[in-house]
Amino acid sequence: MSTPRIHLLRAVNVGGAKLPMARLRELAAGLGATEVSTYIASGNLLCVPPGDPAAFDRALEQAVQDEFGFFREVISRSADQLAAALAAYPFAPAVSGHICFLSGVPDPDRAAEFCARDFGAGEKLAVIGADLHLDYPGGAGTTRLSAPVIAKGLGVPGTARNLRTVATLIDLARA
């Protein structure tokens, strides 16, 4: 039996990018994934992908674009990778903690410069590997740190989840 992975789609069911989770499950199964499930309606897909996970991610991106007319990155991790990111979270206790899972490891100098910037709401940032750890003291709704700002600043796109969602995804993938 293969191990389920967590496939995170960036920015679905916000800003007009409507993607029903039932249809996402169908698309994944149609691409050969097994043990397919979703968690909440924000682009959290759990499944055992056929073959190479990165190739599955690209195929899922294409399937979503073909059917819904918008492109959204798919970034996947194993439950162990999510657990390691959660364990490495440096801002305890977090007020409003998130981890932005990046599509790759950003350039270290660029990451250091980005994390040193003041975004105006007291955000705390740290890049650890291919993950951007965030704490929003005023809540995530007060920040100017949008996905495009992060992608431009770090040179790689990502998708963020709050710490509670990350913990739940780990539990679901390991169940």
Backbone as CSV, one residue per row, in Angstrom:
resi,resn,N_x,N_y,N_z,CA_x,CA_y,CA_z,C_x,C_y,C_z
1,MET,0.843,-1.187,0.000,0.000,0.000,0.000,0.884,1.245,0.000
2,SER,0.594,2.161,-0.875,1.346,3.404,-0.940,0.824,4.391,0.091
3,THR,1.646,5.369,0.371,1.319,6.368,1.375,0.607,7.555,0.740
4,PRO,-0.497,8.006,1.343,-1.170,9.194,0.808,-0.282,10.441,0.922
5,ARG,-0.454,11.326,-0.023,0.198,12.630,-0.009,-0.876,13.694,0.117
6,ILE,-0.432,14.865,0.542,-1.325,16.009,0.657,-0.996,16.942,-0.501
7,HIS,-1.980,17.198,-1.342,-1.823,18.072,-2.513,-2.596,19.350,-2.206
8,LEU,-1.886,20.454,-2.156,-2.452,21.737,-1.769,-2.601,22.613,-3.004
9,LEU,-3.816,23.008,-3.301,-4.064,23.898,-4.425,-4.144,25.317,-3.900
10,ARG,-3.462,26.222,-4.583,-3.412,27.610,-4.153,-4.678,28.348,-4.575
11,ALA,-5.256,29.068,-3.633,-6.313,30.057,-3.894,-7.504,29.517,-4.671
12,VAL,-8.099,28.441,-4.178,-9.351,27.993,-4.777,-10.500,28.346,-3.843
13,ASN,-11.643,28.574,-4.470,-12.867,28.979,-3.782,-12.723,30.329,-3.091
14,VAL,-11.866,31.168,-3.669,-11.718,32.573,-3.292,-11.520,33.365,-4.579
15,GLY,-11.918,34.583,-4.580,-11.662,35.459,-5.718,-12.209,34.965,-7.045
16,GLY,-13.319,34.249,-7.027,-13.934,33.801,-8.268,-13.414,32.488,-8.808
17,ALA,-12.421,31.896,-8.181,-11.867,30.621,-8.634,-12.603,29.476,-7.934
18,LYS,-13.835,29.214,-8.400,-14.674,28.197,-7.762,-14.281,26.808,-8.249
19,LEU,-14.000,25.939,-7.290,-13.605,24.558,-7.592,-14.290,23.639,-6.581
20,PRO,-15.393,23.000,-6.981,-16.082,22.088,-6.063,-15.170,20.913,-5.677
21,MET,-15.134,20.611,-4.391,-14.250,19.546,-3.909,-14.657,18.182,-4.458
22,ALA,-15.948,17.955,-4.686,-16.374,16.682,-5.281,-15.767,16.522,-6.673
23,ARG,-15.739,17.610,-7.423,-15.156,17.547,-8.774,-13.642,17.399,-8.698
24,LEU,-12.996,18.025,-7.727,-11.555,17.849,-7.552,-11.230,16.381,-7.273
25,ARG,-12.026,15.740,-6.422,-11.821,14.311,-6.149,-11.977,13.485,-7.417
26,GLU,-12.989,13.820,-8.234,-13.207,13.100,-9.495,-12.033,13.291,-10.451
27,LEU,-11.525,14.521,-10.543,-10.376,14.776,-11.420,-9.170,13.958,-10.974
28,ALA,-8.904,13.931,-9.670,-7.764,13.187,-9.148,-7.914,11.698,-9.437
29,ALA,-9.115,11.158,-9.206,-9.347,9.743,-9.483,-9.201,9.452,-10.975
30,GLY,-9.674,10.372,-11.816,-9.545,10.215,-13.262,-8.096,10.206,-13.737
31,LEU,-7.225,10.824,-12.949,-5.788,10.828,-13.274,-5.075,9.605,-12.686
32,GLY,-5.838,8.724,-12.037,-5.263,7.492,-11.522,-4.980,7.466,-10.032
33,ALA,-5.334,8.518,-9.319,-5.102,8.543,-7.873,-6.071,7.601,-7.171
34,THR,-5.636,7.083,-6.039,-6.479,6.222,-5.215,-6.583,6.821,-3.818
35,GLU,-7.484,6.272,-3.017,-7.697,6.748,-1.642,-7.898,8.265,-1.615
36,VAL,-8.734,8.755,-2.495,-8.936,10.191,-2.722,-9.940,10.767,-1.720
37,SER,-9.547,11.860,-1.080,-10.453,12.598,-0.199,-10.022,14.059,-0.194
38,THR,-10.907,14.896,0.327,-10.577,16.316,0.480,-10.901,16.719,1.912
39,TYR,-10.302,17.825,2.316,-10.582,18.387,3.635,-10.918,19.856,3.463
40,ILE,-12.056,20.264,3.928,-12.654,21.576,3.770,-12.550,22.040,2.313
41,ALA,-13.210,23.090,1.982,-13.339,23.513,0.581,-12.269,24.503,0.164
42,SER,-11.034,24.281,0.613,-9.988,25.245,0.269,-8.813,24.617,-0.475
43,GLY,-9.068,23.517,-1.182,-8.035,22.952,-2.024,-7.072,22.022,-1.316
44,ASN,-7.566,21.237,-0.359,-6.739,20.256,0.339,-7.155,18.867,-0.133
45,LEU,-6.338,18.265,-0.963,-6.612,16.957,-1.539,-5.650,15.946,-0.942
46,LEU,-6.191,14.840,-0.460,-5.365,13.746,0.044,-5.585,12.556,-0.876
47,CYS,-4.491,11.937,-1.327,-4.625,10.774,-2.197,-3.276,10.086,-2.343
48,VAL,-3.343,8.900,-2.915,-2.135,8.198,-3.319,-2.017,8.443,-4.821
49,PRO,-1.054,9.253,-5.230,-0.933,9.564,-6.656,-0.308,8.392,-7.410
50,PRO,-0.649,8.262,-8.681,-0.012,7.219,-9.480,1.394,7.665,-9.879
51,GLY,2.389,6.890,-9.600,3.738,7.231,-10.036,4.322,8.436,-9.333
52,ASP,5.000,9.265,-10.112,5.732,10.425,-9.607,4.774,11.507,-9.095
53,PRO,4.877,11.888,-7.810,3.974,12.917,-7.273,4.058,14.249,-8.016
54,ALA,5.250,14.654,-8.413,5.387,15.935,-9.123,4.664,15.893,-10.469
55,ALA,4.751,14.776,-11.161,4.050,14.635,-12.442,2.536,14.668,-12.221
56,PHE,2.071,14.044,-11.148,0.640,14.088,-10.811,0.211,15.527,-10.518
57,ASP,1.020,16.265,-9.764,0.705,17.662,-9.459,0.526,18.469,-10.744
58,ARG,1.457,18.300,-11.706,1.367,19.042,-12.964,0.121,18.620,-13.747
59,ALA,-0.188,17.316,-13.757,-1.373,16.836,-14.472,-2.646,17.380,-13.834
60,LEU,-2.667,17.469,-12.513,-3.833,18.007,-11.813,-3.983,19.499,-12.103
61,GLU,-2.880,20.232,-12.125,-2.937,21.650,-12.503,-3.578,21.809,-13.880
62,GLN,-3.132,20.972,-14.827,-3.650,21.048,-16.196,-5.128,20.673,-16.256
63,ALA,-5.522,19.643,-15.515,-6.922,19.219,-15.517,-7.824,20.319,-14.958
64,VAL,-7.378,20.973,-13.900,-8.159,22.076,-13.323,-8.250,23.226,-14.329
65,GLN,-7.139,23.553,-14.956,-7.154,24.646,-15.931,-8.063,24.303,-17.119
66,ASP,-7.959,23.068,-17.611,-8.780,22.672,-18.760,-10.270,22.752,-18.443
67,GLU,-10.659,22.330,-17.252,-12.083,22.299,-16.918,-12.622,23.618,-16.392
68,PHE,-11.836,24.335,-15.601,-12.359,25.515,-14.924,-11.840,26.832,-15.489
69,GLY,-10.820,26.768,-16.343,-10.347,27.962,-17.014,-9.412,28.841,-16.214
70,PHE,-8.927,28.368,-15.074,-7.945,29.126,-14.311,-6.819,28.195,-13.883
71,PHE,-5.626,28.768,-13.775,-4.457,27.994,-13.356,-4.240,28.168,-11.863
72,ARG,-4.022,27.081,-11.186,-3.656,27.109,-9.772,-2.543,26.105,-9.538
73,GLU,-1.488,26.578,-8.864,-0.399,25.688,-8.530,-0.882,24.590,-7.596
74,VAL,-0.303,23.408,-7.763,-0.523,22.300,-6.839,0.838,22.000,-6.220
75,ILE,0.888,22.047,-4.916,2.128,21.803,-4.179,1.841,20.654,-3.224
76,SER,2.614,19.578,-3.350,2.318,18.422,-2.508,3.460,18.113,-1.561
77,ARG,3.057,17.485,-0.467,3.989,17.059,0.561,3.489,15.731,1.139
78,SER,4.401,14.986,1.710,4.019,13.797,2.466,3.573,14.239,3.857
79,ALA,2.900,13.349,4.566,2.513,13.650,5.943,3.750,13.915,6.789
80,ASP,4.832,13.168,6.554,6.068,13.386,7.313,6.659,14.768,7.031
81,GLN,6.584,15.221,5.793,7.097,16.552,5.465,6.259,17.637,6.134
82,LEU,4.939,17.466,6.151,4.093,18.432,6.852,4.381,18.414,8.344
83,ALA,4.569,17.211,8.907,4.860,17.099,10.342,6.190,17.768,10.678
84,ALA,7.194,17.607,9.814,8.488,18.247,10.047,8.358,19.764,9.982
85,ALA,7.567,20.263,9.035,7.350,21.710,8.929,6.639,22.235,10.169
86,LEU,5.642,21.502,10.638,4.908,21.916,11.830,5.818,21.899,13.057
87,ALA,6.644,20.874,13.178,7.572,20.781,14.317,8.623,21.889,14.282
88,ALA,8.969,22.350,13.087,9.990,23.390,12.936,9.429,24.795,13.092
89,TYR,8.123,24.921,13.249,7.502,26.242,13.324,8.157,27.056,14.450
90,PRO,8.767,28.188,14.109,9.613,28.894,15.082,8.927,29.939,15.956
91,PHE,7.640,30.183,15.773,6.992,31.291,16.469,5.984,30.803,17.509
92,ALA,6.467,30.123,18.498,5.568,29.610,19.537,5.601,30.545,20.735
93,PRO,4.507,30.890,21.333,3.167,30.566,20.829,2.776,31.526,19.706
94,ALA,2.184,30.982,18.687,1.777,31.787,17.538,0.423,32.424,17.809
95,VAL,0.271,33.662,17.392,-1.012,34.339,17.494,-1.922,33.824,16.388
96,SER,-1.457,33.907,15.167,-2.177,33.396,14.001,-1.135,32.765,13.094
97,GLY,-0.774,31.527,13.405,0.315,30.851,12.719,-0.121,30.177,11.437
98,HIS,0.723,30.308,10.437,0.510,29.689,9.130,1.839,29.158,8.612
99,ILE,1.738,28.199,7.717,2.900,27.754,6.960,2.526,27.859,5.492
100,CYS,3.368,28.543,4.740,3.189,28.659,3.300,4.122,27.629,2.664
101,PHE,3.525,26.617,2.061,4.297,25.562,1.421,4.686,26.043,0.033
102,LEU,5.979,26.126,-0.209,6.509,26.704,-1.443,6.761,25.617,-2.479
103,SER,6.770,26.018,-3.747,6.997,25.060,-4.833,8.458,24.649,-4.940
104,GLY,9.332,25.343,-4.242,10.750,25.018,-4.244,11.448,25.785,-3.141
105,VAL,12.720,25.543,-3.004,13.515,26.236,-1.985,13.975,27.568,-2.570
106,PRO,13.619,28.679,-1.945,14.044,29.980,-2.477,15.536,30.212,-2.254
107,ASP,16.077,31.109,-3.043,17.460,31.529,-2.866,17.636,32.048,-1.442
108,PRO,18.672,31.584,-0.714,18.830,31.990,0.694,18.951,33.498,0.900
109,ASP,19.679,34.187,0.033,19.817,35.639,0.183,18.479,36.341,-0.046
110,ARG,17.774,35.889,-1.058,16.469,36.471,-1.354,15.496,36.211,-0.192
111,ALA,15.538,34.997,0.373,14.670,34.655,1.494,14.990,35.520,2.714
112,ALA,16.274,35.700,2.999,16.666,36.520,4.155,16.204,37.963,3.980
113,GLU,16.360,38.494,2.777,15.916,39.858,2.500,14.399,39.980,2.641
114,PHE,13.674,39.008,2.134,12.208,39.032,2.208,11.739,38.963,3.660
115,CYS,12.329,38.083,4.432,11.910,37.906,5.830,12.259,39.116,6.695
116,ALA,13.225,39.908,6.270,13.618,41.101,7.027,12.724,42.304,6.718
117,ARG,11.904,42.220,5.675,11.040,43.335,5.300,9.941,43.572,6.326
118,ASP,9.513,44.798,6.416,8.392,45.169,7.278,7.156,45.280,6.394
119,PHE,6.189,44.424,6.635,4.962,44.431,5.842,3.847,45.217,6.514
120,GLY,4.147,45.840,7.660,3.239,46.795,8.256,2.296,46.304,9.331
121,ALA,2.230,45.001,9.576,1.292,44.510,10.583,1.991,43.630,11.625
122,GLY,3.304,43.796,11.746,4.055,43.046,12.745,4.260,41.580,12.428
123,GLU,4.121,41.218,11.164,4.276,39.817,10.780,5.673,39.313,11.117
124,LYS,5.729,38.061,11.508,7.003,37.372,11.713,7.122,36.339,10.605
125,LEU,8.307,36.276,9.982,8.524,35.372,8.855,9.835,34.629,9.024
126,ALA,9.844,33.390,8.585,11.073,32.599,8.548,10.945,31.567,7.443
127,VAL,11.954,31.486,6.593,11.988,30.443,5.571,12.845,29.313,6.110
128,ILE,12.266,28.125,6.113,12.985,26.914,6.504,12.790,25.922,5.372
129,GLY,13.847,25.680,4.620,13.736,24.797,3.460,12.782,25.371,2.438
130,ALA,11.766,24.584,2.070,10.777,25.005,1.080,9.480,25.449,1.753
131,ASP,9.600,25.969,2.967,8.425,26.417,3.713,8.663,27.816,4.275
132,LEU,7.651,28.662,4.125,7.670,29.989,4.723,6.764,29.942,5.949
133,HIS,7.346,30.132,7.118,6.600,30.139,8.371,6.179,31.574,8.669
134,LEU,4.911,31.740,9.044,4.337,33.064,9.232,3.581,33.134,10.549
135,ASP,3.663,34.274,11.192,2.787,34.562,12.316,2.245,35.964,12.090
136,TYR,0.936,36.085,12.186,0.253,37.351,11.979,-0.300,37.826,13.317
137,PRO,0.411,38.689,14.032,-0.068,39.141,15.347,-1.455,39.781,15.309
138,GLY,-1.792,40.449,14.230,-3.102,41.084,14.106,-4.119,40.217,13.396
139,GLY,-3.767,38.963,13.106,-4.632,38.071,12.349,-4.271,38.100,10.880
140,ALA,-4.549,37.011,10.196,-4.179,36.888,8.786,-4.914,37.884,7.895
141,GLY,-6.067,38.370,8.340,-6.833,39.313,7.532,-6.262,40.716,7.501
142,THR,-5.245,40.992,8.313,-4.693,42.346,8.374,-3.401,42.504,7.567
143,THR,-2.919,41.438,6.975,-1.614,41.477,6.324,-1.690,41.876,4.852
144,ARG,-0.592,42.399,4.357,-0.436,42.667,2.925,0.339,41.538,2.259
145,LEU,0.625,40.487,2.996,1.390,39.351,2.477,0.479,38.408,1.692
146,SER,0.168,38.756,0.485,-0.663,37.921,-0.377,0.213,36.889,-1.088
147,ALA,-0.420,35.914,-1.694,0.321,34.904,-2.454,1.193,35.539,-3.549
148,PRO,0.682,36.526,-4.312,1.553,37.152,-5.315,2.747,37.890,-4.705
149,VAL,2.561,38.533,-3.557,3.674,39.222,-2.890,4.727,38.207,-2.456
150,ILE,4.283,37.091,-1.911,5.216,36.037,-1.487,5.943,35.462,-2.689
151,ALA,5.213,35.142,-3.755,5.841,34.562,-4.954,6.869,35.509,-5.561
152,LYS,6.529,36.786,-5.635,7.463,37.771,-6.200,8.665,37.955,-5.289
153,GLY,8.425,38.042,-3.991,9.510,38.284,-3.048,10.470,37.121,-2.908
154,LEU,9.945,35.900,-2.944,10.806,34.719,-2.769,11.227,34.082,-4.083
155,GLY,10.529,34.425,-5.166,10.866,33.834,-6.462,10.256,32.466,-6.689
156,VAL,9.413,32.017,-5.767,8.699,30.746,-5.913,7.292,30.912,-5.352
157,PRO,6.279,30.335,-6.022,4.926,30.433,-5.486,4.724,29.476,-4.314
158,GLY,3.677,29.744,-3.564,3.343,28.877,-2.449,1.882,28.991,-2.100
159,THR,1.462,28.167,-1.177,0.094,28.198,-0.687,0.122,27.973,0.815
160,ALA,-0.589,28.812,1.540,-0.519,28.797,3.003,-1.711,28.087,3.624
161,ARG,-1.449,27.473,4.776,-2.488,26.864,5.594,-2.207,27.233,7.039
162,ASN,-3.274,27.408,7.827,-3.053,27.690,9.243,-2.577,26.415,9.942
163,LEU,-2.010,26.591,11.126,-1.391,25.460,11.826,-2.398,24.373,12.170
164,ARG,-3.612,24.747,12.497,-4.634,23.742,12.820,-4.949,22.883,11.593
165,THR,-5.066,23.504,10.427,-5.324,22.751,9.201,-4.156,21.828,8.889
166,VAL,-2.931,22.309,9.047,-1.757,21.469,8.806,-1.800,20.240,9.706
167,ALA,-2.092,20.423,10.984,-2.152,19.294,11.919,-3.251,18.312,11.519
168,THR,-4.393,18.828,11.095,-5.488,17.955,10.681,-5.115,17.175,9.428
169,LEU,-4.474,17.826,8.474,-4.065,17.132,7.244,-3.073,15.997,7.558
170,ILE,-2.178,16.232,8.477,-1.233,15.192,8.889,-2.015,14.004,9.444
171,ASP,-2.940,14.272,10.356,-3.745,13.200,10.963,-4.536,12.431,9.915
172,LEU,-5.162,13.136,8.986,-5.946,12.481,7.961,-5.080,11.612,7.048
173,ALA,-3.907,12.108,6.682,-3.026,11.334,5.803,-2.469,10.104,6.493
174,ARG,-2.327,10.154,7.794,-1.768,9.017,8.538,-2.833,8.034,9.007
175,ALA,-4.107,8.402,8.889,-5.200,7.535,9.381,-5.339,6.280,8.539
